[in-house]
Amino acid sequence: MSKIPTQPAKGDTVLFCDHADKVKDWHWWYVRSLAFGRPNGTIGVAQWILACPKCFLASGGKALKVPVAGDTVWDGGKPLIFEKKS
């Protein structure tokens, strides 16, 4: 059994809410292979859904209820996800 990833890897497709450039704290869900349609009619497959705190709360913490504004390919840059110590 393969380990579930904790953050996107270079080349993973990420769906995101409309506030991607406005906040620094995010909620992530690994969705393995989620097919989605774009407004131009093309089809994509995402591995992750990203939500700002506002959209996380509005979705009730449910990945498939996040209002998706777009998609992007993770470029493999610096890690943006850190484990929070309780």
C-alpha positions in Angstrom: 0.0 0.0 0.0 1.4 3.4 -0.9 1.7 6.2 1.6 -0.9 9.0 1.3 1.0 12.2 0.5 1.0 15.2 2.9 1.4 17.9 0.3 1.5 18.3 -3.5 4.5 17.0 -5.5 5.9 18.7 -8.5 3.4 18.2 -11.4 0.3 17.5 -9.3 -2.8 19.4 -10.3 -4.4 21.5 -7.6 -7.9 23.0 -7.5 -8.2 26.2 -5.5 -10.7 28.7 -4.2 -10.9 32.3 -5.3 -8.8 33.6 -2.5 -5.5 31.9 -3.5 -3.5 35.1 -3.5 -5.1 36.7 -0.5 -4.2 34.5 2.5 -1.2 32.5 3.8 -3.0 29.7 5.7 -4.6 26.9 3.8 -6.6 23.7 4.2 -5.6 20.9 1.8 -7.3 17.7 0.9 -5.7 14.9 -1.1 -8.3 13.6 -3.6 -6.2 11.1 -5.5 -7.8 11.5 -9.0 -10.7 13.9 -9.1 -11.9 14.6 -12.7 -13.2 18.1 -13.3 -14.3 20.2 -16.2 -13.0 23.7 -17.1 -15.2 26.5 -18.5 -13.4 26.1 -21.9 -14.7 22.5 -22.1 -11.4 20.7 -21.4 -11.2 18.0 -18.7 -8.6 17.8 -16.0 -7.7 15.4 -13.2 -6.7 16.9 -9.8 -4.9 15.3 -6.9 -5.5 18.2 -4.4 -8.1 20.7 -3.4 -6.9 23.9 -1.6 -9.2 26.3 0.4 -8.6 29.4 2.4 -10.0 29.5 6.0 -13.2 31.3 4.9 -14.0 28.7 2.2 -13.0 25.9 4.5 -15.6 27.0 7.0 -18.2 27.7 4.3 -17.7 24.2 3.0 -18.2 22.6 6.4 -14.7 21.1 6.1 -15.8 19.0 3.1 -13.4 19.1 0.1 -16.0 18.6 -2.5 -18.0 21.6 -1.3 -15.2 24.1 -1.7 -16.1 26.7 -4.3 -13.4 26.0 -6.9 -12.2 29.0 -8.9 -9.4 27.4 -11.0 -6.7 24.9 -11.2 -2.9 25.0 -11.5 0.0 22.6 -11.7 2.2 22.5 -8.6 5.7 23.6 -9.6 7.6 21.8 -6.9 8.6 25.0 -5.1 9.2 25.4 -1.4 6.8 23.5 0.9 3.8 25.6 1.8 2.3 23.1 4.1 3.6 22.6 7.6 2.4 20.2 10.3 0.9 22.2 13.2 2.0 21.0 16.6 -0.9 20.8 19.1 
